[in-house]
Structure formats: C-alpha cells, structure tokens
Amino acid sequence: MLGEDVQHLRDTFAPDTADAVWIPDVAKKGWILVTRDKRIRKRPLEVQALAHAKLSAFIFMQKADPDRWGWVELVVRRWTEIKDRATTERRPFVIGIPERGALIRLR
C-alpha cells in the first residue's frame, strides 16, 4: 500500500513455525528480517540458524514492548534508516535498533 515490498512472516509460515525452520527459507528468498523479537539474538539455536543461513536482520531492542500501534510508529519512524542500512551494509548482518540513537551493527 505504501510502495514497499514487505511481507509478514505469517503470510508465508504458520504462527507456530519454529525460528530454526523459517530462518533458512527466508534467507534463501533473499529477504531481510525486521523483527521485534529481541531475544532472537541470544538464543543459541536461533543465533546458529541466523549465522548458518546468512540471513540479514534488523532487531528492535526496546526494553518494554509497545502496543501494536507503538510498534507501527517505531517501524515508520526508523524505516528510512533501515532501508539505508539494508542497501549499504555488507551481508549478512545483524543490526540492532535501539529506542533512541543510531542503529548498531551486532554482527
């Protein structure tokens, strides 16, 4: 609707699909993950799956989870930065998106 090619994970995968299952498929499609699951970078299986699949990802790192509209606001507010970094960073990458301040390359 806004001219962006974006898909929600649930458009392609069942809600109960394990991260270690969908991560390789998303990487094969050449997609970049944008997620609010800040714990994904700390769970050994997911970290291994991200690294093995060479999936690039942006991870929101808010201390408290906003409501649905709060997430929409965060994504819209940071979208230009996400797009810029997605086109300039060497892949694969994992970039953290803090509540405030510059995006941080985590890997």
BAMARLO-570071 format. One line per 5 residues: number of its first residue (from 0); for each residue x, y, z of C-alpha. Coordinates in Angstrom, 2 decimals, padded with zeros to 5 digits. Example, Ala and Ser with C-alpha at 12.3 -4.5 7.8 and 13.67 -1.06 7.14 Angstrom:
<rs>
0 = 012.30:-004.50:007.80 ~ 013.67:-001.06:007.14
</rs>
This chain:
<rs>
0 = 000.00:000.00:000.00 ~ 002.88:002.39:000.76 ~ 005.05:001.22:-002.12 ~ 007.19:-001.08:000.00 ~ 007.73:-004.77:-000.68
5 = 007.09:-006.13:002.81 ~ 005.65:-009.43:003.97 ~ 004.60:-010.55:007.40 ~ 006.06:-013.90:008.41 ~ 002.54:-015.29:008.95
10 = 001.76:-014.64:005.28 ~ 004.15:-017.48:004.46 ~ 004.55:-019.57:007.64 ~ 002.18:-020.92:010.28 ~ 002.29:-019.00:013.59
15 = 003.82:-021.96:015.43 ~ 006.69:-022.47:012.94 ~ 009.98:-022.63:014.85 ~ 012.55:-019.93:014.14 ~ 015.11:-022.55:013.15
20 = 012.70:-023.73:010.43 ~ 011.67:-020.44:008.79 ~ 015.04:-018.64:009.07 ~ 016.77:-020.70:006.32 ~ 013.77:-020.31:004.00
25 = 013.65:-016.53:004.46 ~ 017.40:-016.35:003.74 ~ 017.00:-018.39:000.54 ~ 014.39:-015.91:-000.67 ~ 016.94:-013.11:-000.21
30 = 014.70:-011.32:002.26 ~ 015.90:-009.22:005.19 ~ 014.32:-009.88:008.55 ~ 012.90:-006.99:010.57 ~ 011.80:-008.30:013.96
35 = 010.72:-007.17:017.38 ~ 011.94:-010.46:018.91 ~ 014.93:-009.00:020.73 ~ 015.71:-012.37:022.32 ~ 016.38:-013.99:018.94
40 = 019.98:-012.81:019.10 ~ 020.52:-014.52:022.48 ~ 019.01:-017.95:021.88 ~ 021.73:-020.37:020.72 ~ 019.58:-022.23:018.16
45 = 018.32:-019.02:016.58 ~ 021.78:-017.41:016.56 ~ 023.15:-020.54:014.89 ~ 020.28:-020.58:012.36 ~ 020.81:-016.88:011.50
50 = 024.55:-017.40:011.05 ~ 024.26:-020.66:009.10 ~ 021.56:-019.29:006.79 ~ 023.46:-015.99:006.37 ~ 020.22:-014.12:007.00
55 = 020.50:-010.36:007.43 ~ 018.33:-008.97:010.20 ~ 017.23:-005.79:011.93 ~ 016.19:-006.33:015.54 ~ 014.23:-003.80:017.58
60 = 015.75:-003.68:021.07 ~ 013.16:-001.83:023.19 ~ 013.22:-002.58:026.92 ~ 009.42:-002.64:027.10 ~ 007.22:-003.87:024.29
65 = 004.90:-001.19:022.97 ~ 001.34:-001.96:021.97 ~ 000.53:-002.68:018.30 ~ 000.34:001.00:017.30 ~ 003.53:001.71:019.20
70 = 005.29:-000.87:017.02 ~ 003.83:000.67:013.88 ~ 005.12:004.07:014.97 ~ 008.61:002.68:015.69 ~ 008.84:000.94:012.32
75 = 007.64:004.00:010.42 ~ 009.95:006.33:012.36 ~ 013.02:004.15:011.72 ~ 012.12:002.88:008.21 ~ 014.39:005.27:006.28
80 = 017.37:004.26:008.43 ~ 016.53:000.58:007.98 ~ 016.30:000.95:004.19 ~ 019.55:002.94:004.02 ~ 021.48:000.40:006.08
85 = 019.94:-002.52:004.18 ~ 021.40:-001.15:000.95 ~ 024.80:-000.11:002.31 ~ 025.76:-002.86:004.77 ~ 027.69:-005.89:003.66
90 = 025.54:-009.01:004.04 ~ 024.94:-010.94:006.14 ~ 024.45:-008.57:009.05 ~ 022.51:-008.27:012.26 ~ 021.70:-004.70:013.24
95 = 020.07:-003.62:016.48 ~ 017.55:-000.80:016.52 ~ 017.58:000.89:019.93 ~ 014.72:003.02:021.22 ~ 016.82:006.09:020.58
100 = 020.07:006.74:018.82 ~ 021.94:005.21:015.94 ~ 021.45:001.69:014.66 ~ 024.10:-000.70:015.99 ~ 025.78:-003.46:013.98
105 = 025.67:-006.54:016.23 ~ 027.20:-008.94:013.71
</rs>
